[in-house]
């Protein structure tokens, strides 16, 4: 909205072409600040509304010890992801160029997955689907169908229509070699010029969208864990977006310059600010949980950003905690089935394993935050090692 207003003011001669609102870094910083403020303003009322609707979670695990450790969380309002999503959408519309194709698709991805997660939360929390006492929401295959469907939609639009819709006829390489958008070469750590075929782009998009949304969902199991890690990841990707979307920076770092993608830095800033605001209420002891309403959307939209700027491999490095959580579940389930009931970890996702090993919840969360920061530092350090 601000960009549109400033363009109109420039066209009418009221301001010069070098207006500060045109600076993407400045607008991204504003998005962080105002998203944080937005969540603070709506947080109290949202929590009270969730309490009146009796949308409180009752964690249940197969281990009695873990149930005892989490008994203080019973009836904590869930679906607090609503406040995160509202803050992201509102501030992205204010500080980003809402005519930008990539911004519109980012908001579509966010809202789509938030609705999917909201339906899942509603079914679990209201026990509307199964017998009394059940906490089942959507079946795993049902969520997977909608996630895969979103991945296909995003893959088609980004690959085939993204260039034309965003006014991008070409992708310029720093060496002045001009490549068509359909080349879609990835920015791989340690390597250069690794091309990606069209059909594989669609497959990779589905894997990234589905994998990242579910990985953040699995991480959301302790007070402040997922939201704190998401702050680190989103700020890191805000920097990567600037590295590919600002030509001078892309030239210096030897990245492919992708016009119009810089606006996604504002979206990343809105994600970071919203999660910081949510931490105000979600820090231990949590007043509210984000639920699938927030976690599925946060994971999906950061995966979308990684796809657009061709930094999918970097998502594995910077989002190391999310990868660790997802892999721990796959290992546990796979080993359990192969051995007929044996387990690698005391409980998965892996944050519960350390909780059962004697770490306090605050220790697990803060140490995972530290590991997330180290993963981000390592990932960003590989930018020049190519």
N, C-alpha and C positions, 0 to 999 in steps of 0.2 A: 504494500500500500504506500509506504514512504517513497519507494523507488518510482512508482507511477506518479505520485504527487510532484516529486522533484523533476521528473522528466517534463511534466506539464509546465512547471515553473520555469525550467530552462528554455522550453520552446517559446514561452511568452516573454523571455528576456529578463525575468525577475532574478535569476541567479546565473552564475557562470557554469561552464561545463565541468569545472573541477570541484563541484559540491561534495562535501565530506560524506554525505549519505551514499554516494556512489562507491565509497571504499568498502570492499567486501569484508575486510578484517574488522573495521569499525562496526559494521552492522552485525557481524557475528558476535562481537563482544556485547552489543546491546541485546541481542537475542538471549545470550546467557543470563544477563542481569534481569531482564524483564520476564523471562520464563521462570526464573527463581521466584521473583516477586509474585507472579501470577499464581503459582502453586501455594505460596504462603497465604495469599488472600482468599483462595477458594478452599484451602485444605480443611480448615475447621468445619465449615458448613458441609463439605462433602462427607467428612467422617461422621458427623451427626446424622446426616441423611442415611448413610449406610447402616448406622446403628438402629435407626427407626425402622428400616426395612429388614432388620435382623439378618443382614448379610455377613455373618461372622463365621470364620473358619474354625474347624475342630480337627487339628492334625491327628492322623491316626497312622501308626507304623506297626510293622509285624513284630518289633522288638519292644518289650515292656519297658526296658530302661530308657529308650528314646522317647517313648510316650510320656514317661515320668519327667524327663528333661524338658519337654515342650508343653507340659500341662498348663503353664502360665499363659500360653498363647491362645487358649481356647476362647472362642467367641470374639476374637479380634476382628474388627471390620475388614473385609476383603473387597476386591474390585476397586481399590484405591488408584489403580492405573488410569481410571477416568480422569483424574486431575492432571496426570502426566500428559495424556493424549490431548486434552483441551489446551494445555499450555503450549505444547508443540505446535498444534494447528494454528492457534491464535497468533502466536509470535512469529511463526513462519510466514503467515499471510501479511503481517505488519512489516517485517523487516526484510523479507526476501521479495524478489520480483515474481509476483504471482502469475505473470504471463509466461514464465519459464517452464518449458516442458518437463524438465527433470524435477523441479519443485512440485509441480502438480502430481507427477507420478509418485513422488516420495510421500505426499500427503494421502494419496489414494492407497498406497501400500500400508501406511500407518493406520488409517481408519478401517480398512478391510480386515487386518489382523486383529485390531482392537475389538471389532464386532465379533469376530470368530472366538476370541478369548473370552469376551463378555458372555456369549451364549454358553460356553463351557463352564464358566464360573457360576452363572445363574442356575444351570442345571444341577451343579454340585451343591451349591449353597442352599437352594430351595428344595432339594431332594425331589425335583419334579419329574424325574425320569424313572427312578427305580423304587425298590421297596424302602420303607422307612429305615433309617440308619445308614443307608447307602450314600457314598460320596462320589458316585460316578457321574461324570459330565458327558461330554461327547466321547464316543469311542475313538480309539487311536486312529483307526482307518478313516473315520469321518473327518477328523482334523487334517489328516494327511492329504485327503482328496482336495480340500480347500486350499491347503498350502501349495500343493503341486500345481493346482489350477492357477493360483496367483503367480507362481514362478514362470509358468508358460506364458501368461499374459504379459508380464514384465519383460521376459526374454524377447518376445516378438516385437514389442514396441521399442525397446531399447536398441535392438539390433537392426530392425528394418525401417522403423519410422522415427526413431529418435533424432537422426540427423536432420531430416527435412522439417520435423516439427519444431526443432529448436534453432533452425536457421544454420545448420552445420553441414555444409556441402563437403567439407574435407576435414581430415585430421592432420595437423602440421607437426612434423617431427623436427626437433631442434636443428637437425642438419639441413633443413629446408627441403627435405624429401617430402612430397605430398602424397599421402595415402588415402584411399577411400575409407569412409566410416566402416564399411563392411569388413575391413581387415581385422579390426578389433584385436590388436596386439596387446597382450598383458604386460604390466610392469612387474616382472618377477624379481625377487631379491636374488642377488648374486649372478643373474643371467640377463641377457638382453635379446630383444627381437624374437621372442617366442610367439609365433602367430597362433590364432585360435580359429578353428574352422566354425562355420555357421552352426551346424547341427550340434557341435560340442558346446557352443555358447549357450544354447537353450538348455542343454543338460546341466551345465555348470550353474546356470541361473537358478534352476529348480533346486539343485543340491544346496546352494548357498542360502537361498531364501528359507527353505525348509530346515536346514541344519542350524542356521544361526538363530532362527526364532525358537526352535525347540531347545537349543543349548542355553539361551538366556532363561527360558522357562524352567529348566532343570536347576539352574543356579539360584533361582529365587526361592530359597528355602530357609534363610536366616535373616534376621533383622539387619537391613542395610547392605547385604552382600551383593545382590544383583544391581541395585541402583548405584552403589559406590563404584563397582567395576565398570558399569556403563558410562559413568562420568569420565573415567580415564580413557576408555575406548573411543567415545564420541569426540572428545577434545583431540585425541590423536588423529582421528579421521578428518576432523576439521582442518588440521594442518596439512594432511595429505590432499584434501580437496583443493586447497590453495596451491599446493605444489603442482597440480595438474591443470587447474583451471585459470591460473594467472600466468600469462605467457613468459614474462621475465623470469619468474621463479622456475617454471617448467624448463626453460632453456638452460638455466644454471645447473639444475639437477639432472638434466638429460632425460626428462620424461617426455612422453607424447603430450603435446598441448591439446586439451579438449575444450574447445570454446563453450561457454555458457554453463559449464559444470560448476564453476566457482560459487554459484548461488546455493549449492548444497552445503556450503560451509555454514550458512545461516541456519539451515535445518539441523546440522550437527550441533551448532551452538544452542539451539532451542532444546535439543535432546539433553545436552549437558546441564543446562540451567534448570530444566524441569526435574531431572533426577536429583540435582542438588537440593531443590526445594522439597522434593519428596523425602529425601533423607532427614529433613527437619522433623518429619512425623514418623519416619520409618526406622530411625536409629533405636538401638536397644534401650529400654523396652518399647517395642513398636506400638504405635497407636493405630496403625493401619498397614495392610499388606497390599501390594499392587495386583496380585492375582494374575491369571492368564490374560486379563484385559490389558495389562501393561506389559508383561514380559514377552508375550508373543509379538506384539507390535514393535517393541524396542529392538528385539533381535532381528526381526524381519527388515526394518527400515535401515539399520546399520549394514545389514547384508546387501540391501539394495544400493546403498551408497558405494560400497566396495565394488559392486558389479559395474556401476556407471563409470567410475574412475579407473577401472581395470586394475584394482588392487585386491582381488580376491585372496591371493596368497598371503598378503599382509594381514588379512583378517585372522588368519590362523596364528600369526605371531603376536599381534597386538591383543587379540581376544583369547590369549592363552588360557586364562581361567575358565572361560566358557567352553573351550575345547576340552580341557581337563575334566570338567564336570560331565560333559556328554560322553567322552570316551570311558570314564569310570562306570557309567551306567551300562554302556554296551559291553564292556568287559565283564561286568558282574552278571548280566543277564546271559551272555554267551557261555561263560564258565559254569554258571548254575545249571544250564540245560545240558551241557556236555558231560558234567560230572554227576548228574542226577541229584543235585541239591547242595553241593558245596559252594562256598563263596570266597571271593578274593578279598573283599573288604567287609568290615563289620556291617556296613550299610552303605548304599549308594543313593544319591550322588555323593561324591567323596567328602563333601563338607560334613556330612553326618558321621562318616568314619572317624574323622579327627575329633568330633564332638564326643563320640563314644570312647575314644582313646584317652579322654581326660582333659582336652582343651576346653576352656570355657567358650561360650558362643562369641563373646567379644574378641577373644584371641583368634578364633578361626576367621572371623570376618576381617579383622585388621590385617592379619597375616596374608589373607587372600588379596586384600587391597594392595599390599606391598608387592606381592608377586605380580599382580596385574600391572602395577606401575613399572616394574622391571621388564615385563614382556613388552610394554609400550615403548620403553626406552630402547630395548634391543631392536624392536621392529623399525622404529624411526632411524636408528643408527645404520640399518642396512640400505637406506635410501641411496647412499653414495657408493655402496659396495656392489656394483653391477658391472 
